[in-house]
Amino acid sequence: MPLLLDTGILYALADRKDDWHSRSRDLILATSEALIVPVTVVPEACYLMRERLGAPAERRFVESLAAEELALEDIGPVDIRRCAALLQRYPQIGFVDASVVAVAERLRLRVIATTDRRHFGSIRPKHVPAFELLP
């Protein structure tokens, strides 16, 4: 089953000093599944990488996208409507997190690779009782 990646994992992979770096790297190296990134995550990840690590880190990430090392997942009107509902029900999350949940529900994925236990742990998806959060 594909592995859905959130911003925190992508950032941790880029930042060797991040507390989640080793766990994130080990998770990605251990999986043979497709790595899926919602398109909504890309700007957030790029912003964090550029601001905290510099332009070369952002460029390497974009190059990995161009090389199709990660599969980009578009969102559509159904996902946006679900995001609106999630933002209403879970005011503590933002649009990017809501979009990750909407994509996971649409693709019927139960696992999300994220460093954000607080937000994703509080959400009750439509298709499973709770998400399994890795690493």
N, C-alpha and C positions, 0 to 999 in steps of 0.2 A: 504494500500500500504506500502511495507517495507520502512524503514528509513535508508538511506545510511549515514554512519558516516565518517567524515574526522578526521585527526590526532588531530586537535585543540580541538575537543569535547572530544576525549578520554583522552587527557592530562588534560583538565579542570576538567573532572570527578575525576581524580586521585589527583589533587592539590586543596585542600580546600581553598588555598589563591589566586587562580587564579580568575581574574575578571569575567570569564565566568562560574565559578564552579556552582553557584546556578541556573543560567539559564539552563545550560547543564543538571544538575541533575533533575531539574523540567521537562524538556522536556522528558528525558528518563523515568522518573517515570510516566508521563502522557500518554505515548504511549503503546498501546497493540500490535503494529505492530512488525514484525521481525526487528532486528537491524543488518544491513549488513555492514561489513567492508571489503573493498578490501584488498587482501593479501599484496599489496604494501604499505599500511598504517602501517602495523604491525611493521616493523623494525624502521620506523621513530618514532612511538609512544613509542616503547620500549627504543630507544635511549634517547629521551627526558625525559622519566620517570626516567631512571637509572641515567642520568647525573644531573638532577635537583632535583629529589626526593629520589634517592637511589635505591639500589637493591630490597628492599622489595616492593616498588611500582611497579617496573617492574614485579616482581614475581606474585603479586596480579593480574595484568593485564593478564599475561600469564595463570594464573589459571582460570580467567574468560573465556578465549578462550577455554581452555581445558574442562571447564564445559559447553561449547556450549551456553553461555549466549549471545554471539555474533556469527552471521553467517559469516564465511569467504567466500569471493567471489574471486575465481581464475580469473586470466586474461590470455588471450590466444593471438595468433597471430593477430587476428582481432583487439583486444584492443591495442596491441602494435603499430600496423599500425596507429590506430586512435590517439594514444599518440604522435607519430611522427608528424602527421599533426597538432595536437593541439600545440605542442611545436614550430612548424614553425609559426603558425598564432598568437600565444600568447607567445612571448618570455619572458614575465614577470613571467610565471608560470614554475614550475618544473615538473619532471616526476611524482611525487606522485600525485600532483593536476591533472595532465593530466589523470592519470589512474583512478582517482575518476570520472572525467567527462566521460571517455570512458565507465566505468562500468555503470554509470547512463544512458548514451545513450543506451547502449545495453539492459539494463533492462527496459528502457523506464520510468525511475523514474524522476520526476520533482522536488523533494525535496531533498536537501542535508543538513545534520546537520553539520555545520561548524562555526568556529570562524573567518574564513578568508573571510570577505566580499569583500575586495579589489580584490583578484584574481578571486574568483568564481562569483562575481558580474559583472566582465568584459567579461565573456565567454558567447557566444551565442551558446547553444547546437543545435544539429540537429533536435531534436524532439519536442522542445517547444521554445517559444520566449526567455525565461530566466528561470534560476533555481529559485525556492523558497528556500531561505536560512533561516534555523532555528538554534538556537532559536532567 
